[in-house]
Amino acid sequence: MKRRKWLWIFVTIVLIITFALIVIGSLFGKEENEKQNGWSSDFDVSKQGTIAYVNYLKGKPEIHLYNPEQLLKMNALELKNDQFIEFLNI
């Protein structure tokens, strides 16, 4: 009987913690653009060797160009926080 009592107490505690974390997560939830930070997996390389890649800085999407042979390193495009950069896989 004691085992069953401890099992119910354990299950109850786990459910309370789970419910509390769900409520906290919904209250302090970030929007999708706020979650994105750092480099994404989207990039492209031209025939000349220029690399175009997507970077997120504090949720703000940017496209950067880089070519070490031509000493090129620049920010090509910067969008607002509520916009996304999507590439088509063709």
Residue frames as qw, qx, qy, qz and C-alpha x, y, z in Angstrom:
[[0.000, 0.883, 0.469, 0.000, 0.00, 0.00, 0.00],
 [0.319, -0.764, 0.089, 0.554, 2.87, 2.38, 0.73],
 [0.406, -0.071, 0.586, 0.697, 4.28, 1.92, -2.76],
 [0.165, 0.645, 0.647, 0.372, 1.00, 2.88, -4.36],
 [0.198, -0.915, -0.252, 0.244, 0.77, 5.99, -2.17],
 [0.377, -0.583, 0.326, 0.641, 4.33, 7.10, -3.14],
 [0.367, 0.219, 0.682, 0.594, 3.59, 6.38, -6.80],
 [0.061, 0.828, 0.532, 0.169, 0.52, 8.66, -6.73],
 [0.292, -0.861, -0.009, 0.416, 2.49, 11.38, -4.96],
 [0.436, -0.296, 0.514, 0.677, 5.27, 11.13, -7.56],
 [0.269, 0.465, 0.685, 0.492, 2.83, 11.20, -10.50],
 [0.077, -0.911, -0.401, 0.066, 0.99, 14.17, -8.98],
 [0.356, -0.726, 0.177, 0.562, 4.24, 16.13, -8.51],
 [0.396, -0.035, 0.626, 0.670, 5.34, 15.39, -12.08],
 [0.159, 0.669, 0.645, 0.332, 1.96, 16.52, -13.46],
 [0.183, -0.922, -0.220, 0.262, 2.01, 19.73, -11.42],
 [0.385, -0.540, 0.367, 0.652, 5.55, 20.58, -12.58],
 [0.345, 0.227, 0.700, 0.582, 4.63, 19.78, -16.20],
 [0.054, 0.827, 0.543, 0.136, 1.53, 21.96, -16.05],
 [0.278, -0.859, -0.025, 0.429, 3.48, 24.82, -14.41],
 [0.402, -0.314, 0.511, 0.692, 6.16, 24.68, -17.12],
 [0.263, 0.495, 0.691, 0.457, 3.52, 24.72, -19.87],
 [0.078, -0.925, -0.366, 0.072, 1.89, 27.81, -18.33],
 [0.361, -0.724, 0.204, 0.551, 5.25, 29.58, -17.91],
 [0.427, -0.020, 0.636, 0.642, 6.23, 28.69, -21.48],
 [0.186, 0.682, 0.614, 0.351, 3.02, 30.13, -22.88],
 [0.193, -0.931, -0.207, 0.229, 3.34, 33.32, -20.83],
 [0.268, -0.761, 0.368, 0.463, 6.96, 33.98, -21.74],
 [0.760, 0.287, 0.513, 0.278, 6.85, 32.45, -25.22],
 [0.111, -0.524, 0.344, 0.771, 8.83, 34.10, -27.96],
 [0.705, 0.604, 0.063, -0.367, 7.65, 34.64, -31.49],
 [0.926, 0.214, 0.192, 0.243, 9.33, 32.67, -34.26],
 [0.476, 0.757, -0.129, 0.428, 11.51, 35.56, -35.40],
 [0.340, -0.812, 0.371, -0.295, 12.76, 36.11, -31.83],
 [0.915, -0.257, 0.308, 0.034, 13.91, 32.48, -31.59],
 [0.822, 0.449, 0.055, 0.347, 16.16, 32.73, -34.61],
 [0.201, -0.925, 0.303, 0.111, 19.67, 33.89, -33.87],
 [0.498, -0.444, 0.669, 0.328, 23.00, 33.12, -35.47],
 [0.180, 0.337, -0.700, -0.603, 23.67, 31.40, -38.77],
 [0.836, 0.191, 0.265, -0.442, 21.05, 29.39, -40.55],
 [0.669, -0.078, 0.685, 0.279, 21.67, 26.44, -42.84],
 [0.572, 0.756, 0.319, 0.014, 20.77, 28.50, -45.93],
 [0.241, -0.672, 0.392, 0.580, 23.65, 29.46, -48.21],
 [0.782, 0.588, 0.204, 0.042, 24.63, 29.52, -51.89],
 [0.480, -0.487, 0.417, 0.599, 27.95, 29.64, -53.76],
 [0.552, 0.767, -0.028, -0.326, 28.35, 31.38, -57.13],
 [0.890, 0.364, 0.009, 0.275, 30.66, 30.30, -59.97],
 [0.283, 0.774, -0.294, 0.484, 33.03, 33.12, -59.00],
 [0.555, -0.019, -0.673, 0.488, 33.35, 31.67, -55.49],
 [0.214, -0.334, 0.241, -0.886, 31.20, 34.23, -53.68],
 [0.261, -0.302, -0.897, 0.190, 29.29, 32.75, -50.80],
 [0.368, -0.407, -0.063, -0.834, 25.88, 34.16, -49.85],
 [0.385, -0.218, -0.858, 0.261, 24.65, 33.10, -46.43],
 [0.409, -0.700, -0.291, -0.507, 21.83, 33.99, -44.05],
 [0.359, 0.017, -0.628, 0.691, 22.57, 35.29, -40.59],
 [0.384, -0.763, -0.431, -0.292, 20.13, 36.27, -37.83],
 [0.313, 0.161, -0.440, 0.826, 21.21, 38.97, -35.40],
 [0.177, 0.177, 0.565, -0.786, 18.73, 39.32, -32.52],
 [0.462, 0.491, 0.706, -0.217, 16.00, 37.90, -34.75],
 [0.355, 0.786, -0.086, -0.499, 16.73, 40.29, -37.63],
 [0.862, 0.209, 0.396, 0.239, 17.45, 38.37, -40.88],
 [0.064, 0.833, -0.357, -0.417, 20.43, 39.43, -42.99],
 [0.913, 0.342, 0.120, 0.186, 22.08, 38.12, -46.16],
 [0.310, -0.789, 0.400, 0.349, 25.86, 38.41, -46.25],
 [0.808, 0.568, -0.137, 0.066, 28.26, 38.02, -49.18],
 [0.527, -0.689, 0.460, 0.189, 31.79, 36.65, -48.72],
 [0.861, 0.475, -0.066, 0.168, 34.59, 35.99, -51.21],
 [0.640, -0.638, 0.187, 0.387, 38.13, 35.65, -49.82],
 [0.651, 0.170, 0.381, 0.634, 39.77, 35.90, -53.27],
 [0.170, 0.676, 0.294, 0.654, 38.17, 39.27, -54.04],
 [0.219, -0.047, -0.497, 0.838, 38.43, 40.50, -50.43],
 [0.397, -0.373, -0.330, -0.771, 34.63, 40.81, -50.40],
 [0.266, -0.333, -0.823, 0.375, 32.79, 40.74, -47.10],
 [0.177, -0.121, -0.018, -0.977, 29.57, 42.73, -47.01],
 [0.300, 0.370, 0.740, -0.474, 26.00, 42.85, -45.76],
 [0.043, 0.150, 0.670, 0.726, 23.82, 42.57, -48.89],
 [0.424, -0.475, -0.466, -0.615, 20.32, 42.68, -47.36],
 [0.068, -0.052, -0.734, 0.673, 18.78, 43.40, -43.98],
 [0.355, -0.484, -0.610, -0.517, 15.11, 42.86, -43.21],
 [0.433, -0.512, 0.236, -0.703, 12.85, 43.80, -40.31],
 [0.238, -0.241, 0.866, -0.367, 12.38, 41.48, -37.33],
 [0.675, 0.231, 0.503, -0.487, 8.95, 40.32, -38.50],
 [0.704, 0.564, -0.278, -0.330, 10.18, 39.19, -41.94],
 [0.818, -0.236, 0.511, 0.116, 11.79, 35.88, -42.96],
 [0.264, 0.609, -0.619, -0.419, 14.27, 34.82, -45.62],
 [0.842, 0.060, 0.515, -0.147, 13.26, 31.62, -47.38],
 [0.061, 0.478, -0.722, -0.496, 15.18, 29.78, -50.07],
 [0.879, 0.244, 0.038, -0.407, 13.58, 27.54, -52.63],
 [0.487, -0.334, 0.780, 0.207, 15.17, 24.13, -53.13],
 [0.709, 0.559, -0.088, -0.420, 15.05, 23.66, -56.87]]
